[in-house]
Amino acid sequence: MRTELFDYNLPPELIAQTPVPRGRSRLLVLHRAEGRIEHRKFEDLTDYLVAGDTLVMNNTRVTARRLKGIREGGQSAEILLTRPVGERSWEALVKPGKSLKPGRTVQIISPNPAIPNPVATVIGTTEEGGRTLEFADTATRDALATWGETPLPPYIHTPLERTEEERYQTIYAKAGGSVAAPTAGLHFTTEMIRSVRDMGIATAEVTLEVGVGTFRPVKTESVEDHEMHHEAFHLSAEAAESINRTTGRVFAVGTTSVRTLETSGAKTAENSGRRVTPMMGDTNLFITPGYRFRVVDAMLTNFHLPCSTLLMLISAFASREQIVHAYEVAVQERYRFFSFGDAMLIL
């Protein structure tokens, strides 16, 4: 299948640069069976849920930090800390990478003049082309989690104020380790979650750590030649039990929840009366048209980048033709796209 089939034209002004208040986004509803599209508000989501359904959410938390640094020769550097590893290290993306090879050091600029700049030693490289940075001790390493700023996706050019950084976290974010938020969940308010539960709809939380690969487009001419990135995930016994008790439909909130559920479901022999099994590990599941879904019945998502693995995933859940049409309609109707944009419900 050609990658260009998942390209589309998007006016730059439709890329949302700032978030609207939670729960106030628009909601495009796509009914797969008849191809019908509705235009609703996100708060209308409960109109499509009934008792017996289960809403599955990714509770990952964005812990990546963007920091400034000074190289050995005094030149500047940019460091994106992606996740802590070992006792004293962070995995990171660095600029310029050519100058920060294993064995080199870089100072991290302290936000407080009273605190000396900690020195990081590059001790290795990562599969994503990043670096492993080692610090003097665990306390120094951990302190960096509160420095710098939350990194926003590269297509967002308006930074969040320090006091607004929680807007790039879901209200149920718990487990750290992500470089980006599971953005379909950004729309929910505490009141809406409470209302859903009061309706007799179960909620279950899974964890998938969103990695840097989520922003990388598919560059191969053929979709089948793309090498999917790995991301750590966890589906607990408690969450699996809740999902397996579902008498209605499993609603996945976001593509990260979809990948977690389908990875866990794929290992269940003939499903054996269950939808999923508890599991922890890494997944590089690449869902493209032709994939047979075993767990997910409905999907809540945002609008995705052209030629992205996420656009391919939703094109597998509906059809490429339905998604192409829905995106054309979304552009005509001036929906807001990407992380801080509007939502889409696929039934």
C-alpha positions as CSV (number, residue, x, y, z in Angstrom):
1,M,0.0,0.0,0.0
2,R,1.4,3.4,-1.0
3,T,2.1,5.9,1.8
4,E,0.9,8.8,-0.3
5,L,-2.6,7.4,0.0
6,F,-2.7,8.8,3.5
7,D,-1.7,12.3,2.5
8,Y,-4.1,15.2,2.6
9,N,-4.1,19.0,2.3
10,L,-4.5,21.0,5.6
11,P,-4.6,24.8,5.7
12,P,-2.0,25.8,8.3
13,E,-4.5,28.0,10.1
14,L,-6.5,24.9,11.1
15,I,-3.6,23.6,13.3
16,A,-4.7,24.4,16.8
17,Q,-2.0,26.5,18.6
18,T,-3.8,26.9,21.9
19,P,-6.3,24.7,23.8
20,V,-9.9,25.6,24.4
21,P,-11.3,24.9,27.9
22,R,-11.7,21.2,28.5
23,G,-15.0,19.7,27.3
24,R,-15.6,22.7,24.9
25,S,-14.2,21.2,21.7
26,R,-16.2,20.1,18.7
27,L,-16.9,16.4,18.0
28,L,-17.1,14.9,14.5
29,V,-19.0,11.6,14.7
30,L,-18.4,9.0,12.0
31,H,-20.8,6.1,11.8
32,R,-18.9,3.4,10.0
33,A,-21.9,1.2,9.0
34,E,-23.6,3.8,6.9
35,G,-20.7,6.3,6.5
36,R,-22.8,9.0,8.1
37,I,-21.2,12.1,9.7
38,E,-22.6,14.2,12.5
39,H,-21.3,17.5,13.9
40,R,-21.6,17.6,17.7
41,K,-20.0,19.1,20.8
42,F,-17.6,17.0,22.9
43,E,-20.0,17.2,25.8
44,D,-22.4,15.3,23.7
45,L,-20.2,12.2,23.8
46,T,-22.4,10.7,26.5
47,D,-25.2,10.5,24.0
48,Y,-23.3,7.7,22.3
49,L,-22.6,5.7,25.5
50,V,-24.9,3.2,27.2
51,A,-24.8,1.2,30.4
52,G,-22.5,-1.8,29.9
53,D,-20.0,0.0,27.8
54,T,-16.4,0.5,29.1
55,L,-14.3,3.6,28.4
56,V,-10.6,2.8,28.3
57,M,-8.2,5.6,28.9
58,N,-4.4,5.9,28.8
59,N,-3.2,7.4,32.2
60,T,0.3,8.1,31.1
61,R,1.9,11.4,32.2
62,V,4.2,13.6,30.1
63,T,7.5,13.8,32.0
64,A,9.8,14.9,29.2
65,R,11.5,18.3,29.7
66,R,13.1,20.7,27.3
67,L,16.3,22.2,28.6
68,K,19.2,24.5,27.5
69,G,22.8,23.4,27.7
70,I,26.4,24.4,27.2
71,R,28.8,22.2,25.3
72,E,32.4,21.7,26.1
73,G,33.5,24.5,23.8
74,G,31.0,27.0,25.2
75,Q,28.5,26.6,22.4
76,S,24.8,26.2,23.1
77,A,22.9,22.9,23.1
78,E,19.3,21.8,23.4
79,I,18.3,18.8,25.4
80,L,15.0,17.0,25.4
81,L,14.9,14.6,28.4
82,T,12.6,11.8,27.4
83,R,12.7,9.3,30.2
84,P,14.8,8.5,33.3
85,V,16.8,5.2,33.1
86,G,18.9,3.4,35.6
87,E,19.9,5.2,38.8
88,R,21.6,8.3,37.4
89,S,20.7,8.7,33.7
90,W,18.1,10.2,31.3
91,E,17.5,9.2,27.7
92,A,17.4,12.4,25.7
93,L,17.3,13.9,22.3
94,V,20.1,16.4,21.8
95,K,21.0,19.2,19.4
96,P,23.4,19.3,17.8
97,G,23.7,15.5,17.9
98,K,27.0,15.4,15.9
99,S,28.8,17.3,18.6
100,L,27.4,15.3,21.5
101,K,28.8,11.9,20.9
102,P,29.5,9.3,23.6
103,G,32.3,10.5,25.9
104,R,31.4,14.2,25.5
105,T,29.9,16.3,28.3
106,V,27.3,19.0,28.4
107,Q,26.3,21.4,31.2
108,I,22.6,21.8,31.9
109,I,21.7,25.4,32.5
110,S,20.2,25.8,35.9
111,P,17.0,27.8,36.4
112,N,18.4,29.1,39.7
113,P,21.7,31.1,39.8
114,A,22.3,29.6,43.3
115,I,22.3,26.1,41.9
116,P,25.4,25.1,39.8
117,N,24.9,23.8,36.3
118,P,25.0,20.0,36.6
119,V,27.2,18.2,34.1
120,A,26.0,15.3,32.0
121,T,28.2,12.7,30.3
122,V,27.1,11.1,27.1
123,I,27.4,7.4,27.8
124,G,25.6,5.9,24.9
125,T,23.0,6.2,22.1
126,T,19.4,5.2,21.9
127,E,17.4,3.3,19.2
128,E,15.7,6.6,18.3
129,G,19.0,8.3,17.6
130,G,19.1,10.0,21.0
131,R,21.6,9.9,23.8
132,T,21.9,8.5,27.3
133,L,23.1,11.2,29.7
134,E,24.6,10.2,33.0
135,F,24.7,12.5,36.0
136,A,26.7,12.5,39.2
137,D,23.9,11.0,41.4
138,T,20.3,10.1,41.5
139,A,19.2,13.4,43.3
140,T,20.7,15.5,40.5
141,R,19.1,13.3,37.8
142,D,15.7,13.5,39.5
143,A,15.8,17.3,40.1
144,L,15.9,17.8,36.3
145,A,12.3,16.5,36.1
146,T,11.1,20.0,37.4
147,W,13.5,22.1,35.3
148,G,12.9,23.5,31.8
149,E,9.5,23.3,30.1
150,T,7.1,20.8,28.9
151,P,7.8,20.0,25.2
152,L,4.9,20.6,22.9
153,P,4.6,19.0,19.5
154,P,6.7,20.7,16.8
155,Y,3.6,22.0,14.9
156,I,2.6,24.1,18.0
157,H,4.5,27.4,18.0
158,T,2.7,29.0,21.0
159,P,4.4,27.9,24.2
160,L,2.3,27.2,27.3
161,E,2.9,29.4,30.4
162,R,4.4,27.5,33.3
163,T,1.1,27.9,35.2
164,E,-0.7,26.3,32.2
165,E,1.4,23.2,31.7
166,E,-1.2,20.9,33.3
167,R,-3.4,21.7,30.3
168,Y,-1.1,19.3,28.3
169,Q,-1.9,16.5,30.7
170,T,-5.1,14.5,31.0
171,I,-7.0,15.0,34.3
172,Y,-6.4,11.3,35.1
173,A,-2.6,11.3,34.2
174,K,-0.6,9.2,36.8
175,A,2.2,7.2,35.4
176,G,5.2,9.1,34.0
177,G,7.3,8.3,31.0
178,S,5.8,10.0,28.0
179,V,7.2,12.7,25.6
180,A,3.7,13.6,24.5
181,A,0.1,13.5,25.9
182,P,-2.5,11.0,24.7
183,T,-4.4,13.9,23.3
184,A,-7.8,12.4,22.9
185,G,-8.1,12.4,26.7
186,L,-7.3,16.1,27.0
187,H,-11.0,16.9,26.3
188,F,-12.4,15.2,29.5
189,T,-13.4,17.1,32.6
190,T,-13.7,15.6,36.1
191,E,-17.5,16.2,35.9
192,M,-17.8,14.4,32.6
193,I,-15.9,11.3,33.9
194,R,-18.2,11.3,37.0
195,S,-21.3,11.6,34.7
196,V,-20.1,8.7,32.6
197,R,-19.7,6.5,35.7
198,D,-23.1,7.6,37.0
199,M,-24.6,6.3,33.8
200,G,-23.4,2.7,34.6
201,I,-20.5,2.9,32.2
202,A,-17.3,1.4,33.4
203,T,-13.9,3.1,33.1
204,A,-10.5,1.3,32.9
205,E,-7.0,2.8,32.8
206,V,-4.1,1.4,30.8
207,T,-0.7,2.9,30.4
208,L,1.3,3.4,27.2
209,E,4.3,5.7,27.2
210,V,4.1,7.9,24.2
211,G,7.5,8.0,22.5
212,V,9.2,10.4,20.1
213,G,8.2,8.2,17.1
214,T,4.6,9.4,17.4
215,F,5.5,12.6,15.6
216,R,7.6,11.0,12.8
217,P,5.8,10.5,9.5
218,V,6.1,7.4,7.4
219,K,8.8,8.2,4.9
220,T,8.9,4.9,3.0
221,E,7.1,4.8,-0.3
222,S,5.3,1.6,0.8
223,V,3.5,1.4,4.2
224,E,4.7,-2.1,4.6
225,D,8.4,-1.0,4.6
226,H,8.0,1.3,7.6
227,E,9.7,0.2,10.8
228,M,7.3,0.9,13.7
229,H,8.7,2.4,16.9
230,H,8.5,0.6,20.2
231,E,6.6,2.0,23.2
232,A,6.3,0.6,26.7
233,F,2.8,-0.4,27.9
234,H,1.0,-1.9,30.9
235,L,-2.4,-3.4,31.1
236,S,-3.0,-4.4,34.7
237,A,-5.0,-7.3,36.0
238,E,-7.6,-4.9,37.4
239,A,-8.0,-3.1,34.1
240,A,-8.2,-6.4,32.2
241,E,-10.9,-7.7,34.6
242,S,-13.0,-4.5,34.0
243,I,-12.6,-4.8,30.2
244,N,-13.4,-8.5,30.2
245,R,-16.6,-7.9,32.2
246,T,-17.9,-5.5,29.5
247,T,-21.3,-6.5,28.2
248,G,-21.5,-3.6,25.8
249,R,-18.8,-2.0,23.7
250,V,-15.2,-1.2,24.5
251,F,-14.6,2.5,23.8
252,A,-10.9,3.3,23.4
253,V,-9.9,6.8,24.2
254,G,-7.1,7.6,21.8
255,T,-4.9,5.5,19.5
256,T,-2.5,4.7,22.4
257,S,-5.3,3.0,24.2
258,V,-6.2,1.2,21.0
259,R,-2.6,-0.1,20.5
260,T,-2.5,-1.3,24.2
261,L,-5.8,-3.1,23.9
262,E,-5.0,-4.7,20.6
263,T,-1.6,-5.8,21.7
264,S,-3.0,-7.4,24.8
265,G,-6.0,-8.9,23.0
266,A,-3.8,-10.4,20.2
267,K,-2.1,-12.7,22.7
268,T,-5.4,-14.1,24.0
269,A,-5.7,-17.6,22.4
270,E,-8.9,-17.5,20.4
271,N,-10.0,-14.9,22.9
272,S,-11.1,-17.9,25.1
273,G,-14.1,-15.9,26.3
274,R,-11.9,-12.9,27.2
275,R,-11.1,-9.7,25.3
276,V,-7.7,-9.1,26.8
277,T,-5.1,-10.5,29.1
278,P,-3.0,-8.6,31.7
279,M,0.3,-7.7,30.1
280,M,3.4,-5.5,30.4
281,G,6.2,-4.9,27.9
282,D,7.0,-3.1,24.7
283,T,4.7,-2.9,21.6
284,N,5.5,-2.0,18.1
285,L,2.1,-3.0,16.8
286,F,1.6,-1.3,13.4
287,I,-2.1,-1.2,12.6
288,T,-2.9,-0.5,8.9
289,P,-5.9,-1.2,6.7
290,G,-6.7,-4.9,6.6
291,Y,-6.0,-5.3,10.3
292,R,-8.7,-7.3,12.2
293,F,-9.6,-5.6,15.4
294,R,-10.2,-8.0,18.3
295,V,-11.0,-5.8,21.3
296,V,-11.9,-2.2,20.3
297,D,-15.6,-1.5,19.3
298,A,-15.5,2.3,19.1
299,M,-12.7,4.9,19.1
300,L,-12.4,8.5,20.3
301,T,-9.5,10.3,18.7
302,N,-8.1,13.6,17.5
303,F,-7.3,14.6,14.0
304,H,-3.9,13.2,12.9
305,L,-1.0,14.3,10.7
306,P,-0.8,13.4,7.1
307,C,1.1,10.1,6.3
308,S,1.3,9.2,10.0
309,T,0.9,5.8,11.6
310,L,-2.0,7.2,13.6
311,L,-3.9,8.2,10.5
312,M,-3.3,4.7,9.1
313,L,-4.6,3.2,12.3
314,I,-8.0,5.0,12.2
315,S,-8.1,4.2,8.4
316,A,-7.9,0.5,9.5
317,F,-10.8,1.0,12.0
318,A,-13.1,2.6,9.5
319,S,-11.9,2.6,5.9
320,R,-9.4,4.8,4.1
321,E,-12.2,6.1,1.9
322,Q,-14.4,7.0,4.9
323,I,-11.5,8.7,6.7
324,V,-10.4,10.7,3.7
325,H,-14.0,11.9,3.3
326,A,-14.3,12.7,7.0
327,Y,-11.1,14.7,6.9
328,E,-12.3,16.6,3.8
329,V,-15.5,17.5,5.7
330,A,-13.5,18.5,8.8
331,V,-11.4,20.9,6.7
332,Q,-14.5,22.3,5.0
333,E,-16.2,22.8,8.4
334,R,-13.1,24.4,9.9
335,Y,-12.4,21.9,12.6
336,R,-9.3,22.5,14.7
337,F,-6.6,19.8,14.0
338,F,-3.9,17.9,16.0
339,S,-3.1,17.9,19.7
340,F,-5.0,21.0,20.9
341,G,-7.7,20.5,18.3
342,D,-11.2,19.0,18.1
343,A,-12.2,15.3,18.6
344,M,-13.5,12.6,16.4
345,L,-15.7,9.7,17.4
346,I,-15.7,6.6,15.2
347,L,-18.6,4.2,15.9
